[in-house]
Amino acid sequence: MRIIPASLEHLDHLLPMFIRYRELYGAMPQLEASKDFLLERLNNKEAIILLAFENDTALGFCLVYPSFSSVSLRPIWIINDMYVAEEARRKHIANQLLQTVAKQARDNNVVRLRVSIHASNHIAQRLYESADFLEDQHFRSYILPIQGTQLSFLR
């Protein structure tokens, strides 16, 4: 098992998994739009994408978006997407991806990693808790859907 940073040359390995990941959340495949999205993230260096390989087979990915903490005056990283191919599950690949992200975060002076997971995703909850992630007891997260929504406070 090897984990490497994704580059443009890995797009053919990453794209099918990215599409399957999106489909798990009810999104349509949108092959070209998904490819363009990943190309933009990679070309603009807007994301850290790690790929897990066994021989020449891609088995999973972790997509991280860098951000910043104004209070800490340091970077934070947001683990936005984690996917392991069905045939590769229960091989601790997600754990290895997390270990690699955490090591890179430490090496880059990142103050913390953040992740949000669906409340019903107990497998992901166990994964992150086993990796010493703590459930945030101090802050609530809110979202404001922008697209396709009439924003009442802007009336």
N, C-alpha and C positions, 0 to 999 in steps of 0.2 A: 504494500500500500504506500503510495506517495501522494503528497498533497502539494500542489503547486499554485502559484498565482496565475490566473487566467490572463491570456493576452488575445489579440486578434486571431492568432493562429489556432486558438482553441475553440473558436466560435462554433464549429461544426459539432464539437463534443458537448458544449454547453447548451446550445439552443434547444435540442429535443428535451432535455431535462427541465429547462426553464419553462417550456410550453406545458409539459406534464404538471409541473408545480402550479402554474397558473390555473390549469384545468381543475386541479384539486379544490381551488377556491371559487370555482364556478365561472371562470373567465373563458371566453372563446379562444381557440388556439392563436389566431392572428399571426401567422408565420412571419410575414414581412414586417409587421409592426413590432413584433417581439425581437426580431433580428435587428431592426433599426434602433430599438430601445437599448439593447445590449451594446451595439456598436457605439452609440453615443456615450454610454457610460464609460466604456473602455477608452475610446478616443479622447474624451475630455478628462479622463482620470478622475471621474466623479464617484467611483466605487472601487472597493476592494473585492475581488471575486476569487475565491479559492476553489479549486477543483480537486476532487479525490479520484485517483486513478489506481486501477489494478491492471498491470501490464498496459495495454493500450485502450482499455475500457474505462470510460468515465462512469463513476458510480454515484457521485453526489457533488453538490456545490453549496457554498455559503456566500451570500452577497451582503456586504457591509457598506454602509454609508457613513463617511466621516462627518462629524459635526463638531461643535464647540460648546464648552461650558463657560459662560461669562463669570460665574461665581468662582470657579476653580482656575480660570484663566488658562485652561488646557483643553486639548482635544478630547472628545468622547466619540465612540463609534457605536453605531446602531446596527445590530444584526437584523436585517430586514427580511431575508429569505434564507431558508435552510431546506435542502431537499436531498434525500437519498433514494436512489432507484429501488423499486419494490424488491427486485431480486437480490439486492445487496443489503437489505435491512437486517438488523440483529447481528451485524458484524462490527459494531462500534464505530462506524464511519462518521456519524454525526459527532460523536465524542472527540474523535481525532480532528475533525474540522474545527470544533470549538477550542481544543487545545492549541491548535495552530493560530487561530485568531487571537486567543488570549496572549500567546507568546509575542506575536507581532504587535499587539496593542501595548504590551509592556515595553517592548523595544522602541516604540514610537512615543513614549511618554503619555499615553492615553490614560485619562483619569478613571474611566469606567466604560464598560460595555453595557448597552441597553438592548432589551428585546421585548417585544410584545407578542403574545401568543393567544390564540383563541381560547376562551375559558373552558371549552369542552375538550381541548387537546391535552389529555392527561399524559400521553406518551412524551410530548414536548415538555410538559411541566416537570416530569421526572428527570428528563435529560438535563434541563437547565439546573434544577435543584441539586442533582448529583454532581454537577460541575461547579457548585458553590455559588450559583446565582441566588440572589435574595429577592423575594417578592417585595416590591416597594410598599411600605406601610405608611409613607409620609405624603406621597403625592398621588393625586388622581389624574388620570389621562382623559382628555376630552377630544372629540373630533368635531369638525364643522364641515359637513359635505358641501362642496362649492358647486360642482357640476350638476346640472339638472335640478337644482334646488332654489326656491325663492327664499332669499335670506330676509327673515322678518325684521331684523334690526336695521336693515338698509332701506326700508320703505319710507 
